[in-house]
Amino acid sequence: MKKELLINIQELRERQNFSLDEKIKWTIERYLDFLDIYHKEGVYLSFSGGKDSHTLADIIERLHSGEFEIYLEKEYRYFYVAYVKCKPSPPKVFADTGLEFPEIRKHVRKFENVTWLKPKTLWREVVEKYGFLIGGKKVSRMINDVRNPTKNNEASRTLYLTGIKRDGSKSKNFLIPKRWRKLIDAPFNISQKCCDIFKKEPFKRYEKETGRKPISGTTAEESDMRRISYLQTGCNTFGEDAISRPFSIWREVDVWAYSNRFQIRFAEVYYAREIDFVEDDGMIRKVTVVAEKRTGCMFCLIGTPNQIQERFDRLSITHTKQYNFLMDTVGIRKVFEWIGIKKKTQTKLF
Protein backbone atom coordinates (compact mmCIF):
# COMPACT_ATOMS: atom_id res chain seq x y z
CA MET A 1 0.00 0.00 0.00
CA LYS A 2 1.41 3.37 -1.02
CA LYS A 3 2.13 5.66 1.90
CA GLU A 4 0.48 9.07 1.81
CA LEU A 5 2.66 12.17 1.65
CA LEU A 6 2.71 14.41 4.71
CA ILE A 7 4.57 17.15 2.83
CA ASN A 8 4.32 18.09 -0.83
CA ILE A 9 7.32 18.71 -3.05
CA GLN A 10 6.65 22.45 -3.22
CA GLU A 11 6.85 22.72 0.59
CA LEU A 12 10.16 20.87 0.54
CA ARG A 13 11.56 23.20 -2.13
CA GLU A 14 10.45 26.26 -0.19
CA ARG A 15 12.19 24.96 2.92
CA GLN A 16 15.33 24.08 0.97
CA ASN A 17 15.42 27.70 -0.18
CA PHE A 18 15.40 29.11 3.36
CA SER A 19 18.31 31.34 4.30
CA LEU A 20 21.12 29.88 6.41
CA ASP A 21 19.77 31.52 9.58
CA GLU A 22 16.29 30.19 8.84
CA LYS A 23 17.69 26.68 8.44
CA ILE A 24 19.62 26.88 11.70
CA LYS A 25 16.43 28.03 13.45
CA TRP A 26 14.38 25.29 11.75
CA THR A 27 16.87 22.60 12.79
CA ILE A 28 16.92 23.79 16.40
CA GLU A 29 13.11 23.83 16.60
CA ARG A 30 12.76 20.32 15.16
CA TYR A 31 15.40 19.10 17.62
CA LEU A 32 13.51 20.66 20.53
CA ASP A 33 10.21 19.21 19.28
CA PHE A 34 11.77 15.75 19.35
CA LEU A 35 13.46 16.32 22.70
CA ASP A 36 10.15 17.39 24.21
CA ILE A 37 8.73 13.92 23.52
CA TYR A 38 11.81 11.83 24.30
CA HIS A 39 13.71 13.77 26.99
CA LYS A 40 12.99 11.02 29.54
CA GLU A 41 14.30 8.19 27.34
CA GLY A 42 17.12 10.34 26.07
CA VAL A 43 18.34 10.94 22.52
CA TYR A 44 21.62 10.45 20.67
CA LEU A 45 23.20 11.80 17.49
CA SER A 46 23.98 9.23 14.81
CA PHE A 47 27.43 10.58 14.03
CA SER A 48 29.17 9.47 10.82
CA GLY A 49 32.02 11.95 10.97
CA GLY A 50 30.86 13.36 7.64
CA LYS A 51 30.27 17.04 7.00
CA ASP A 52 26.48 16.83 7.48
CA SER A 53 26.55 15.10 10.86
CA HIS A 54 29.47 17.35 11.91
CA THR A 55 27.38 20.44 11.10
CA LEU A 56 24.33 19.11 12.93
CA ALA A 57 26.50 18.23 15.95
CA ASP A 58 27.93 21.74 15.93
CA ILE A 59 24.45 23.32 15.89
CA ILE A 60 23.29 21.16 18.80
CA GLU A 61 26.45 21.87 20.81
CA ARG A 62 26.17 25.63 20.24
CA LEU A 63 22.55 25.45 21.39
CA HIS A 64 23.51 23.60 24.58
CA SER A 65 26.33 26.05 25.23
CA GLY A 66 23.89 28.98 25.01
CA GLU A 67 25.41 30.55 21.88
CA PHE A 68 22.41 29.70 19.69
CA GLU A 69 19.79 30.78 22.24
CA ILE A 70 19.37 33.83 20.00
CA TYR A 71 17.51 31.66 17.47
CA LEU A 72 14.73 30.72 19.89
CA GLU A 73 11.21 32.05 19.53
CA LYS A 74 9.21 32.55 22.70
CA GLU A 75 7.28 29.25 22.40
CA TYR A 76 10.55 27.28 22.31
CA ARG A 77 12.20 28.92 25.29
CA TYR A 78 10.34 26.63 27.69
CA PHE A 79 11.74 23.54 25.92
CA TYR A 80 15.18 25.12 25.93
CA VAL A 81 15.18 25.86 29.64
CA ALA A 82 13.66 22.50 30.53
CA TYR A 83 15.78 20.19 28.38
CA VAL A 84 18.85 22.01 27.08
CA LYS A 85 20.09 24.95 29.13
CA CYS A 86 23.05 24.04 31.35
CA LYS A 87 22.73 20.42 30.23
CA PRO A 88 25.26 18.40 28.18
CA SER A 89 24.56 17.81 24.51
CA PRO A 90 23.43 14.27 23.60
CA PRO A 91 26.08 11.61 23.00
CA LYS A 92 27.44 11.11 19.51
CA VAL A 93 27.38 7.50 18.35
CA PHE A 94 29.72 6.35 15.60
CA ALA A 95 29.42 3.00 13.80
CA ASP A 96 33.03 1.95 13.32
CA THR A 97 32.42 -0.47 10.47
CA GLY A 98 36.00 -0.58 9.23
CA LEU A 99 34.75 0.70 5.88
CA GLU A 100 35.28 4.40 6.53
CA PHE A 101 38.07 6.53 5.12
CA PRO A 102 40.97 6.61 7.61
CA GLU A 103 40.60 10.40 7.57
CA ILE A 104 37.01 10.06 8.81
CA ARG A 105 38.01 7.83 11.74
CA LYS A 106 40.81 10.24 12.61
CA HIS A 107 38.34 13.14 12.49
CA VAL A 108 35.84 11.39 14.78
CA ARG A 109 38.59 10.91 17.39
CA LYS A 110 38.82 14.69 17.74
CA PHE A 111 35.35 14.85 19.29
CA GLU A 112 34.40 14.29 22.90
CA ASN A 113 31.47 12.24 24.13
CA VAL A 114 31.56 9.73 21.25
CA THR A 115 30.44 6.12 21.63
CA TRP A 116 32.06 3.77 19.10
CA LEU A 117 29.99 0.81 17.92
CA LYS A 118 31.28 -2.29 16.14
CA PRO A 119 29.34 -4.50 13.72
CA LYS A 120 29.18 -8.20 14.53
CA THR A 121 30.40 -9.27 11.08
CA LEU A 122 33.35 -8.41 8.85
CA TRP A 123 32.54 -6.82 5.50
CA ARG A 124 34.35 -9.53 3.55
CA GLU A 125 32.21 -12.17 5.28
CA VAL A 126 29.03 -10.27 4.38
CA VAL A 127 30.11 -10.01 0.73
CA GLU A 128 30.90 -13.72 0.60
CA LYS A 129 27.58 -14.70 2.19
CA TYR A 130 25.16 -12.17 0.70
CA GLY A 131 26.94 -10.36 -2.12
CA PHE A 132 27.91 -6.86 -3.22
CA LEU A 133 25.67 -3.80 -3.08
CA ILE A 134 25.94 -2.38 -6.61
CA GLY A 135 24.30 0.70 -8.18
CA GLY A 136 22.12 1.41 -5.17
CA LYS A 137 20.09 -0.26 -2.44
CA LYS A 138 16.97 -0.33 -4.57
CA VAL A 139 18.77 -1.73 -7.63
CA SER A 140 20.52 -4.41 -5.57
CA ARG A 141 17.27 -5.47 -3.92
CA MET A 142 15.52 -5.80 -7.29
CA ILE A 143 18.40 -7.76 -8.81
CA ASN A 144 18.49 -10.05 -5.78
CA ASP A 145 14.76 -10.78 -6.01
CA VAL A 146 14.95 -11.55 -9.73
CA ARG A 147 17.89 -13.89 -9.16
CA ASN A 148 16.11 -15.68 -6.31
CA PRO A 149 12.54 -16.38 -7.48
CA THR A 150 9.88 -17.53 -5.03
CA LYS A 151 6.10 -17.70 -5.10
CA ASN A 152 5.99 -14.66 -2.81
CA ASN A 153 8.03 -12.37 -5.09
CA GLU A 154 6.55 -13.39 -8.45
CA ALA A 155 4.61 -10.12 -8.91
CA SER A 156 7.62 -8.07 -7.81
CA ARG A 157 9.90 -9.86 -10.27
CA THR A 158 7.49 -9.14 -13.12
CA LEU A 159 7.40 -5.49 -12.09
CA TYR A 160 11.19 -5.22 -11.90
CA LEU A 161 11.67 -6.82 -15.33
CA THR A 162 8.80 -5.19 -17.23
CA GLY A 163 7.75 -2.15 -15.21
CA ILE A 164 4.14 -3.42 -15.32
CA LYS A 165 2.21 -3.51 -12.05
CA ARG A 166 -0.56 -5.94 -11.12
CA ASP A 167 -3.27 -3.55 -12.30
CA GLY A 168 -1.62 -3.28 -15.72
CA SER A 169 -0.27 0.24 -15.24
CA LYS A 170 3.40 1.00 -15.81
CA SER A 171 5.97 2.20 -13.29
CA LYS A 172 9.47 3.25 -14.38
CA ASN A 173 10.47 3.64 -10.74
CA PHE A 174 10.48 -0.13 -10.26
CA LEU A 175 11.99 -1.18 -13.56
CA ILE A 176 15.60 -2.40 -13.39
CA PRO A 177 17.68 0.15 -15.36
CA LYS A 178 19.25 -1.19 -18.55
CA ARG A 179 22.77 -0.44 -17.35
CA TRP A 180 22.33 -2.90 -14.46
CA ARG A 181 20.43 -5.71 -16.20
CA LYS A 182 23.61 -7.64 -16.89
CA LEU A 183 23.91 -8.17 -13.13
CA ILE A 184 21.04 -10.66 -13.30
CA ASP A 185 23.46 -13.19 -14.81
CA ALA A 186 26.57 -12.13 -12.87
CA PRO A 187 28.80 -14.91 -11.41
CA PHE A 188 28.73 -13.27 -7.97
CA ASN A 189 26.04 -12.48 -5.42
CA ILE A 190 24.28 -9.11 -5.20
CA SER A 191 22.45 -7.86 -2.12
CA GLN A 192 21.44 -4.69 -0.30
CA LYS A 193 22.00 -6.24 3.13
CA CYS A 194 25.41 -4.72 3.91
CA CYS A 195 23.91 -1.39 5.05
CA ASP A 196 21.52 -3.20 7.39
CA ILE A 197 24.35 -5.24 8.90
CA PHE A 198 26.95 -2.47 9.23
CA LYS A 199 24.85 0.60 9.94
CA LYS A 200 21.34 -0.27 11.11
CA GLU A 201 22.09 -3.28 13.34
CA PRO A 202 24.72 -1.60 15.59
CA PHE A 203 22.47 1.43 16.12
CA LYS A 204 19.41 -0.73 16.84
CA ARG A 205 21.49 -2.67 19.34
CA TYR A 206 22.59 0.58 20.99
CA GLU A 207 19.00 1.83 21.15
CA LYS A 208 17.83 -1.41 22.75
CA GLU A 209 20.61 -1.23 25.36
CA THR A 210 20.16 2.46 26.22
CA GLY A 211 16.55 3.30 25.32
CA ARG A 212 17.76 6.42 23.51
CA LYS A 213 16.12 7.67 20.31
CA PRO A 214 18.17 8.63 17.22
CA ILE A 215 18.85 12.00 15.64
CA SER A 216 20.25 11.79 12.12
CA GLY A 217 22.04 14.33 9.92
CA THR A 218 20.68 12.98 6.63
CA THR A 219 19.25 15.34 4.00
CA ALA A 220 16.45 15.05 1.46
CA GLU A 221 18.90 16.22 -1.19
CA GLU A 222 21.08 13.11 -0.88
CA SER A 223 18.93 10.61 -2.77
CA ASP A 224 15.47 9.89 -4.15
CA MET A 225 14.78 7.49 -1.28
CA ARG A 226 15.59 10.10 1.36
CA ARG A 227 13.57 12.76 -0.41
CA ILE A 228 10.53 10.46 -0.58
CA SER A 229 11.03 9.47 3.06
CA TYR A 230 11.05 13.14 4.06
CA LEU A 231 7.89 13.84 2.06
CA GLN A 232 6.18 10.96 3.86
CA THR A 233 7.25 11.78 7.42
CA GLY A 234 8.76 15.24 7.69
CA CYS A 235 11.69 15.86 10.02
CA ASN A 236 10.39 13.97 13.05
CA THR A 237 8.85 10.53 13.32
CA PHE A 238 7.33 9.54 16.66
CA GLY A 239 6.25 6.19 18.01
CA GLU A 240 7.78 2.74 17.55
CA ASP A 241 10.33 3.82 14.90
CA ALA A 242 11.00 7.27 16.34
CA ILE A 243 13.74 9.26 14.64
CA SER A 244 14.55 12.93 14.23
CA ARG A 245 16.04 14.22 10.97
CA PRO A 246 16.13 17.95 11.70
CA PHE A 247 18.76 18.53 9.03
CA SER A 248 16.61 17.23 6.15
CA ILE A 249 16.00 20.55 4.38
CA TRP A 250 19.68 21.50 4.16
CA ARG A 251 21.59 21.51 0.88
CA GLU A 252 25.30 20.97 0.42
CA VAL A 253 25.80 24.66 -0.31
CA ASP A 254 24.29 25.47 3.12
CA VAL A 255 26.72 23.14 4.86
CA TRP A 256 29.69 24.92 3.31
CA ALA A 257 28.17 28.32 4.09
CA TYR A 258 27.81 27.24 7.74
CA SER A 259 31.39 26.00 7.78
CA ASN A 260 32.66 29.32 6.44
CA ARG A 261 30.61 31.43 8.84
CA PHE A 262 31.45 29.49 12.00
CA GLN A 263 34.96 28.44 10.98
CA ILE A 264 34.58 24.69 11.38
CA ARG A 265 36.75 22.31 9.39
CA PHE A 266 35.53 18.93 8.22
CA ALA A 267 37.54 15.73 7.70
CA GLU A 268 40.45 16.27 5.32
CA VAL A 269 38.95 14.14 2.51
CA TYR A 270 36.38 16.90 1.93
CA TYR A 271 39.16 19.21 0.72
CA ALA A 272 41.56 19.05 -2.21
CA ARG A 273 44.77 17.61 -0.83
CA GLU A 274 48.35 17.15 -1.94
CA ILE A 275 49.80 13.64 -2.06
CA ASP A 276 52.84 11.83 -3.39
CA PHE A 277 51.91 10.17 -6.69
CA VAL A 278 54.12 7.36 -7.98
CA GLU A 279 54.45 7.41 -11.78
CA ASP A 280 54.69 4.22 -13.88
CA ASP A 281 58.47 4.74 -14.10
CA GLY A 282 58.74 4.89 -10.30
CA MET A 283 59.22 8.64 -10.11
CA ILE A 284 57.34 10.45 -7.34
CA ARG A 285 55.66 13.80 -7.85
CA LYS A 286 53.38 15.97 -5.76
CA VAL A 287 49.81 16.12 -7.06
CA THR A 288 46.65 17.73 -5.76
CA VAL A 289 43.68 15.36 -5.57
CA VAL A 290 40.14 16.70 -5.80
CA ALA A 291 37.92 16.65 -2.71
CA GLU A 292 35.45 13.87 -2.01
CA LYS A 293 31.84 15.02 -2.25
CA ARG A 294 30.55 12.11 -0.19
CA THR A 295 32.42 9.79 2.09
CA GLY A 296 30.25 7.02 3.51
CA CYS A 297 31.92 3.64 3.00
CA MET A 298 35.18 3.61 1.06
CA PHE A 299 34.23 0.28 -0.47
CA CYS A 300 30.75 1.28 -1.63
CA LEU A 301 29.64 0.52 -5.20
CA ILE A 302 26.66 2.87 -5.15
CA GLY A 303 26.36 5.21 -8.14
CA THR A 304 26.54 5.02 -11.91
CA PRO A 305 29.39 3.02 -13.50
CA ASN A 306 31.21 6.28 -14.28
CA GLN A 307 30.83 7.55 -10.70
CA ILE A 308 32.09 4.24 -9.31
CA GLN A 309 35.02 4.25 -11.72
CA GLU A 310 36.10 7.79 -10.84
CA ARG A 311 35.83 7.07 -7.11
CA PHE A 312 37.91 3.90 -7.31
CA ASP A 313 40.46 5.46 -9.66
CA ARG A 314 40.94 8.16 -7.06
CA LEU A 315 41.13 5.53 -4.33
CA SER A 316 43.89 3.73 -6.22
CA ILE A 317 46.03 6.86 -5.78
CA THR A 318 45.00 8.17 -2.37
CA HIS A 319 44.56 4.85 -0.53
CA THR A 320 46.53 2.30 -2.54
CA LYS A 321 46.67 -0.36 0.18
CA GLN A 322 42.91 -0.39 0.64
CA TYR A 323 42.36 -0.28 -3.13
CA ASN A 324 44.53 -3.37 -3.73
CA PHE A 325 42.76 -5.23 -0.92
CA LEU A 326 39.37 -4.47 -2.43
CA MET A 327 40.29 -5.30 -5.99
CA ASP A 328 42.31 -8.46 -5.50
CA THR A 329 41.39 -9.92 -2.09
CA VAL A 330 37.71 -9.03 -1.83
CA GLY A 331 37.12 -9.51 -5.55
CA ILE A 332 35.85 -6.17 -6.79
CA ARG A 333 38.03 -6.50 -9.90
CA LYS A 334 35.74 -9.26 -11.21
CA VAL A 335 32.73 -7.04 -10.50
CA PHE A 336 34.29 -4.22 -12.52
CA GLU A 337 35.08 -6.56 -15.40
CA TRP A 338 31.49 -7.80 -15.48
CA ILE A 339 29.90 -4.34 -15.55
CA GLY A 340 32.50 -2.92 -17.93
CA ILE A 341 34.53 -0.68 -15.65
CA LYS A 342 38.19 -0.33 -16.60
CA LYS A 343 40.88 1.69 -14.87
CA LYS A 344 41.30 4.84 -16.92
CA THR A 345 43.64 7.81 -17.06
CA GLN A 346 43.21 10.10 -14.08
CA THR A 347 41.54 12.97 -15.96
CA LYS A 348 39.16 14.01 -13.19
CA LEU A 349 41.30 13.31 -10.17
CA PHE A 350 43.75 16.19 -10.10
N, C-alpha and C positions, 0 to 999 in steps of 0.2 A: 504493500500500500504506500503510495507516494505521500511523503510528509508535507504538510502545509507550510508555507513560508510565513515567518513572523515579521520579516522585514523585506521590503521590495528593493529591487536593484537601484532604483533612483535614490532611496534613502541611504543606501550604502555609499553611493557615489558622492552624495552631499556631505556625508560624514568624512569620507576620504579627502575631501577638499577643504576641510576645516584648516584653520591656521595652526601653527605649532602650539601656541598657547592654548587654543581650544582643544587640541588633542591631549595635551598634558592634563588639562582640567577634566576632560571626558574620561581618561584613563583612571585618574584618581577617584572620580565619583563611582565608576563601575567597581573599582577595588573596594571602596567603602560599602557599596551596596552588598557585595558578596560577604564582606567581613561582618556586616550586621547580622547576617543569617548564620554564619559559621564561626563566630568568634569563640564560642564555647569549645567546639571540636578543634579549632585551630586550622590554619591554612599554611601552605608552603608554596614556594616558587619553583616550578619546574625549570631548572637552570641548565641550559645547554652550553653556555660559554660563548654563544654566538652574539652577534651585534644586537639582535632584537631582544633577547632575554637579558642582555647586559643593560640595555636602555631601560627596560621595564624595571629591573632591579634598582637602577639608579633613581628612577622616579619614586619608587616605593621607599627607598632609604631616605631620600630628601624630604619626603612627606613625614616619615617617622622622626626625622631630626628637627622638624619644625620649619625648614627652609621653604617648603612648598605649601605652607598653611595659607599663603596669599591667594592660592587658587580656590579656596573653599567658599562656596556660597553658604548663606546662613543655615539652610536646612541640613547641610552636611557637617556643620560644626559639632553637633551633638555626637555623631558617629566618630568624628575625629577625636574628641575629648575622651569618649568612652573606650575606644578600641586602639587608638594610635598614639596619642600624645604621651610622651615620656615612656613609651613602651618599645621594646626592640622590634625591628622589622622581622617578618617571617623567615624561617630558615630557607636557604637555597638548597635544592636537591639536584645532584648531577648524576646522570647515568653513565658510569665509566665503562663503556662497552668494549673499549680497546679498538674501536673503529674510528675514533676522532683523530683529527690532525694533532700531532704533538704540540703544535702551537696553541691549540685550544685547551688541552690539558694543562699546559704551563700557565695559560691565562687564568683558568679556573682556580689554580692554586694561589693566586694573588688575593682572592676574596676570603673574607672571614665568614663564619657561620654557614659552611657548606657541608652537607652530608653527601658522601660518595656511595653510590649504589653499584653493585656488580651483577651482571646477568648470570644465570645458572649454567649457561652453555656457551662454548666457544663458537665464534662465527664460522670457522671452517667446518665444524661439526654440523651446524645448521644448514650450510650449503650442501654438504654431502647427504644429509637426510631429507631435506625439503627442496633445495634448489636455489637458484639465483633469483633475486628481484630485478627484473629488466624492464626498462621503459617507464614503468610507474606501477604503483600498487594495484590500480584498477586493471591495467593491461596484464600484469602477472596473474592476477586472480582469474581473469577471463581465460587466459591461455591454460592455466592449471585445470580449470573446469573442463575445457574442451579435451584436454589430454587424458582426463580421468572421468570418463562418462559413467553416470549412474542413472537410475530411474528418477531420482529426485532432482537432478540438474538437467534433464532433457530439454525443458523449455528454455532454460538459460543458455544452453549450448546453441540451440537454434537461433536465439536472439544474438549471441555473440558472433555467430558465423554469417548471419543474413541481415541482421538489423531489424528483423520482423518480430513484433511482439505477438502475444497470444490472440489479441483482438484483431490482428491483421495490419495494424498501423506500423509505421517505420520509426526507428529510433537510431540516429547516428551515434548518439552518446554511448550506446552499448554494442557497437559494432567494432570488432577488433581491427585496428588500423592496418592498412596494407603493409606498411613497413615492418610490422611485427608478426605477420602471419607465418613467416618461415619458422618461427619459434615453435609452432605446433608440432613440427617434425624434428625438433632439435634433439641431439643425442645426450642431453643433460637436463636435469630437472629445473623447473621454473615455479616459483612460489612467492607470495607476498608476505610470508610468515615471519621473515627476519625482523621487521619493525615491531611486531607483536612481542617477539621473544626478547629483543634487546632494549626496547624502549618502554612498551606498555607494561610488561610483566614486572620489571623491577619497581616501577612507580606504584602499581597496584599492590604489590607486596608491602611497600612502604606505607601506603594509605591504610592497609589492613592493620599493620603493626601500630601505627600512631593515631589513626582516626582523623588525620588532617585531610583537608580538601585542596585540590590543586589549582594553582594559578599559572597560566601558560602565556608565553610571549609570542604566540603564533599570530599571523596576520591573514586577512582575507585575500590579500594581494598575492600570496605565495603560490596558490594553486587553485584549480577549479573546485577541487573537493573542499578546500577550506573556505572558499567563497560561498559555496552552497551551504556548508555547515553553518556559517555565520548567518546567512539569510534565513535559515530554519530556526536558529536558537538565539541569535543576538550574542552579546558579550558574555552574559551569565546564564548558566544552566543550573537549576536547583533540583534537589531530590536525589534519587538513587545514584545517578551519574553526574553529580555536581561538579562543575568546573567553571572557572572564571577565565575569560580571554579578553581582558580589558584593553589589550593592545591591537585588537583586530582591525581597527580602521586606519592604522598607520600604514604609510607607504615607505619604501626604502629611502626616498629623498628626505622624508621627515626624520628618519633615524640619523642620517648624516647631518641634518640641520641641528638636531639636538646635540649631537656629538661636538659640533663646532661651537655652539653657544655655551655649553657647559664644560667644554674642554675635557671630555672623556675619550680615552683611546681604547679601541677594541683589540682583539687578538691580532697579531702581526700578519696573519694570512689575509686579512681584509685590506691590506695596503700593498702597493707595488714594493717589491723588495729585491735587493741585490744579492746574487748568489754566485758561487764559483761553478762555471759550466765547463765540463770536460768535452773538448772537441773529439772527432773521430780519430785524429792523429795523436791524441793524448795531451794536447796543449790545453791549458786552463785559462779561461778568460772570465772577467766579471760581466755578468749580464743582469738586467733588471727584468724580473718576472712580473706579469700583470697580477693584480689583486684577485682574490677569489670573491665571487659575488655571494655564494652560499657555501657553507662548510658542511654541516651535517656529518654523514659518515664518509670517510675518505674512499671507502671501497664501493660506494653506491653506484649502481648502474641505471639510475633514474635519469630520464631526459631523452632527447632525440639521439640517433646515432652520432651526429656531428657534435652535439654537446658532450656526449660521453667521450668521444675521441679527443676533443680538445682538453677535457679535464684530465684524462689519463696521460696524454702527451705531456701536459704540464707536470703531472705527478712524476713522470719518468725523469724529470730534471730536478724538481725540488725535493722529492722524497724517493730517491732511487731504490733504497733498500726495501721500502714498503711496496714499491711498484713491482720489483722483481719477485717478491713473495706472492703478490696477487696474481701476476701473470703466469708464473711457472709452477708455484706450489699449490695455490688454490685452484688454478685452472681457468682463469679469466681469458687467457690467450685463445683457448678453443671457443669460448663464447664470442670473442671478437671476430674470429675467422668465420664463424657461422653466420653472424649478422653483417659481415662485410666491412668491419672496421680494420683499417690498417694504419700502422704508425706513419705519420706524415711529417713533412718539414714543419718546423716550429714557427709558422707564420703569424700566429695570434698569441704567442706566449710572451713575447718580449716587448 
